[in-house]
Amino acid sequence: MNTELIYLHDAYLREVTARVVNILEENNQFSAILDKTIFYPQGGGQPSDQGEIIGLSGTLEVNHVSYNNGEPLHKGHLTGTLKIGDEVQLRCNWDLRYTHMQWHTAGHIVDQAVKNVLPDADSIDGNHGIGKKMYIEFATDLSKVDLSKIQEQTDRIVKMSLSISTEMITFDELIKRKIKLPFDLPQNKSLRTVQIGQYPVMPDGGTHLKLTDESQPITITQIIQKDGGWRVVYEVNKMDVKKLLTQVVEELSPISFDSSKQLPNSIELIKSQLKTETGPDLRIKYLGKKGLFNQVSQVLKVLDPRERKEAGQKLNEFKTYLEQEILNKEQSTNAKSTWIDLTAPGIEPKVGHIHPVSQAMEEITHIFEQIGFTRVRYPEVDWDHYVFEALNMPPDHPARDEWETFFMDAPIDQKMGKIVLTTHTSNGQVREMERLNSQPPIRMINMGRCYRRQQDATHTQMFHQFEGLVVDKGINIQHLKGTLDYFAEQFYGPGTKSRIRPFHFQFTEPSFEVDFSCHLCDGTGQVKVDAEVTKCKFCKSGWHEVGGAGMVHPNVLKAGGIDPNIYTGFAFGWGVERTYTLKKGLNIDDIRLLYSGDMRFLEQF
């Protein structure tokens, strides 16, 4: 598709300049294809927009827009001439567009209302005004659902004034986020999603209101069964201007007035009431989101376009008056308040600081950046493929047991497997190789949260790791050992003791455990408490295990598309918290203190 669909990003844009790409004529019916459009083509249950395409030599009165071979086709009656290449002005019939937005958004509100009443309800289709029909169709049996409860939830969503947001994402991202797909969608282009408040996201290409309380009254009329599905039928009612203004005025005063002067009377009555009022909440009452000014302003939505301009000018003048009057009252109140000695010393506000774990992550990042590493970040909830399979871990490996790893209750992908809370930042290794199109050199530091089922003085179920990966020609263990020594010197200072011990990891060969000497017991494994020598409960041996390291296994390089006969690499992964607690002078003998939320503890850093 070559036409830019502007309405996907801004449904409130009424005019735009475009260029004619093609002109078609059949049976005195003219059609135009443009390089961009604000007109919505009929589809997805929503009627098409109408309006005008105005050129220097002619005007196309657009009465219908539809897709033709993937391009929006603007059909209508042409007066004068339009040529390919002409610059034209598009003017949308705003009243009709806004009505269609009311209908479409109402359908999504009704859909969510049904799911609030019946969480397992499965919506499969909808019509938002085509053929003057409005309904949401469900595959779920709704015969026992109380219609009044759906109406109650519908009214509630409208009154909550929830924001309606849109986002352009890829099909793959739709799948990753597990967004429900009501029907087959194209996989080769960006797709648009819509979300009401914090309710579930859904794919949708139509035009929508910005807030749910912009919606006109929605009435659920019936629930019917048709063609094997269940339809919740709804109506969107035009606001009664007289009733709307009368309601506002009756809240202020029992005075009656001529309906032809309702807006001016409403304004005058609000002005009269404000003159008699004082207090700290005037700004909220009159100018707040649900204040009296916004209530009266609702009339603009339903006024005839010829009346709207004059009404808008009166409301702008009225708002300026309210702001000035309220400001005068606030200044007057402040002038009468208790005298304050401005020369008295003030109370210094408390100044916060970043969490000690975040401080450690910044320091670690800076240390590795000095030797050419690049900081990256990869998912903390990831596929089994990246967390285990691509790292050379067989299906029966103990780490893949549910007693060791947190598995998500989610559908299993045929290729990628289950979804897990990452047990280590090593899931970033193959992802980094893929990101660089399997073209070394690679020097990355990946930091993120990890999750395991252990919890004690030196372990927490959620913790942070930093993962280092280097891949290039000629990389060997000496490079790894030099990197470990460099970090120990930079992070802990000169003289820090470190050691590596042979070990086994599936994704490195050879593999090592990395230890640092314990600062609480100076590497002895014993501490003196009240003249009594006891075993150090933090390290238990004089050394503190911080993580693993080793040369990247050839199978891992292959999983990332890199030839192990040409390239080699090393990797290491350490816990940020456990590494940080070895800092001299901290004396943290229980890692869980970092997440206790105790301000007495955190304020020390």
Secondary structure by P-SEA (a helix, b strand, c coil): ccccccccccccccbbbbbbccccccccbbbbbccccccccccccbbbbbbbbcccccccccccccccccbbbbbccccccccccbbbbbbcaaaaaaaaaaaaaaaaaaaaaaaaacccccccccccccccccccccccccccccaaaaaaaaaaaaacbbbbbbbbbcaaaaaaacccccccccccbbbbbbbccccbbbbbcbbbbccccccccccccccccccccccbbbbbbcccaaaaaaaaaaacccbbbbccaaaaaaaaaaaaaaaacccccccccccccccaaaaaacccccccccaaaaaaaaaaaaaaaaaaaaaaaaaaaaaacccccccccccccbbbbccaaaaaaaaaaaaaaaabbbbbbccccccccccccccccccccccccccccccccbbbbccccccccccccccaaaaaaaaacccccbbbbbbbbbbcccccccccccbbbbbbbbbcccccaaaaaaaaaaaaaaacccccccbbbbbbbcccccbbbbbbcccccccccccccccccccccccccccccccccccccaaaaaaaccccccccbbbbbbbaaaaaaaccccccccccccccccccccccc
